[in-house]
Amino acid sequence: MNMKRLIAFVCLMTAVLCGLQAQVKEDPNKIVKERMDNMRSKLKLTSTTEQNGFWTAYEQYLRNEVKAFETYRNNLAKRGIKLNAPGQNKEVIAKLSDSQLTYLHDQKFELRKNLLNLESAFYKKIKGILTPRHVHDYLNIEETYKRELANKRKAAAVEEKPATPVNAGKKRR
C-alpha cells in the first residue's frame, strides 16, 4: 500500500511539475521558499526532529527537483523545442519533426525517472529522520500542495484561452 501511494504521489508530482516547467521561468529560489514556507506552516515537528536535519534535507531535495526541471527544459531547448503551458501545445507539437518528437518523449521519461529516483532517495532519508506519523503527514502535505498548485495552473490556463462560442463555425439556418 505504501509503495502504491509513493508511485501515485510521484505521478501526481510529475504532472504538476511538468506544468511548472512549461510556465514562464520562475525564480528557483522563490519556488523553494514557497514550498519550504508551506511545509513549515503545516508540518509540526519536534525540536529533536528539526535538529536531525529534516529542513536542510528538504531544501536540498527541492533544489534538486528544480534542477531536474531546468535540465529538462535546457535539453529540449537544445533541440529547438519550446513548450507552452499544459493543454496549449497542440500547435507546437504538430510542428515538431519526428526526431524532435521522439526526443521530447525520451526527455519526459528521463525527467520522470530522475524525479522518481530523487523522491525515492529522499523518502529513504526522511524515514531515518522523521517518525512514521511525520512521514505520513509530510506526504499528505506535499500531495495537497501539488494538487492545489495544479488546480490553480489549470484554472489560469483556462482563463487565458479565448472563449469560443458554442456555435462557432456553424452555419445559420
Disulfide bonds with the S-S distance in Angstrom:
none
